[in-house]
Amino acid sequence: MAEAIKKTVKKKAVKAETSAPRLRIRVRAYENKILDASVKQIIDTALRYDVEVLGPVPLPTEIKKYTVNRSSFVYKNAREQFEMRVHKRLIDILNPNPKIIEALTNMSLPSGVNIDVKMI
């Protein structure tokens, strides 16, 4: 029983050591080429300040489908389908310093790229 308690204490200690502050960046865009260029620009900026970067991790593409009637009155069976694809990537920056945060906020990215930044 004492050995089991020691094992759980060791696991908690290891988990506490690995939970360093992180900057989690989620990047979203409709076009994957623009998204990949933006992610490359973010990673190059982070590596310029000697910070450890995890990613980019591709997240599942969000697909929104819309079905529309072609005609408003007569031909009810004639329909068109449209879809919007939202591509997503995830980047983690370990142990961020104030310089990297300032550099990321001053970075200019192409229009159509949405960025969510969280401190974990």
N, C-alpha and C positions, 0 to 999 in steps of 0.2 A: 504494500500500500504506500509506503514511504517513497519507493522508487517511482510510482505513478505520479505522485505529487511533485517530485523533483523534475520529471519530464515536462509536466505542464508549466512549471515555473520557468524552465529553460525555453520553452516555446514562446512564452509571453515576453521573455527578455529579448529573444531574437527578434520578435515582431516589433518591440519598442525601438530597437536599434535601427531597423530598416525603415521606419516611418519618419524619414527626414522631410522637411518642408518641400513641397512640390508646387510647380506652376503648371496647371493642366489647361491646355489650349485645345479647344474644339473648333475646327475650321470647316465651314459648310459653303458649298457653291453649286450652281446648276451645271457648270461645265467642268469636267474633270481635268482638262489641260490647264485651265487657269488656276484651279485648286492646287494641282501639283506644283506649279510655278510658285504660288504663294507659300506653300509648305516648305519648298526648297529655300526660299528667301528667309523664312523664319528660322529654319535650322542653321543656315549660314550665319545669321546674326547671332544666334545663341552660341555657336562654336567659336565665333570671333572673340567672345568674352570668356572662353574656357569654362563652359558649363556643360555638365553631362546631360545629354539629350536621349530620351527614349522615344522611339517612333520614327516616322509617322505610322500609326496603326490605322489601316483602313477599316472604317465602320460600315455596317450594311447600308446600302443605298436605299433611301426612302423614295418610294414610287407612289405618286398620287395620280389616280386615274379619274377622268371625267368623261361621261357619256352625254352627248348632246343630240337632240333631234335635228335632222337636216332641214326639215320643213316644219313650219309652225302649225300647219292645219291639216294638210291633205295626206301626206305620206308618213304615217306614224312609225312604220317599220324601218325607214331609212334613218340610220343613226351614224354619228361620227364619234370616235373615241380619241381623246387626247390624254397625254400623260406628262407629268413633270417629275424629273428625277433630281433628287438632292443628294449629292455625293458628300461624304463626311470623312474627315481624318482626325486623329487624336495624337497630340504631342505632349509629352511630359518633360519638364525641365526640372532637374534635381538641384536642390540648394541654390535657388535664384538669389542674386544680389541686386541691390537697387539700380546698378548700371544697366543690367540686362532688362529689367522691367521698364526703365526709361527708354531704352533703345527699341523695345517692342512697341511701346505706345507711340513713339514718333515715327514708326515705319509706315510708309505709304504702300498700300496694297491695291490691286485693281478693283474696280467696282464690280459688285456681284459676289464678293467674298465676305462672308459673315464670320466673325471671330467671337468666341466666348472664352473668357479667361477666368480661372478659379484658382485660389490658393488652397491647397490641401495639407 
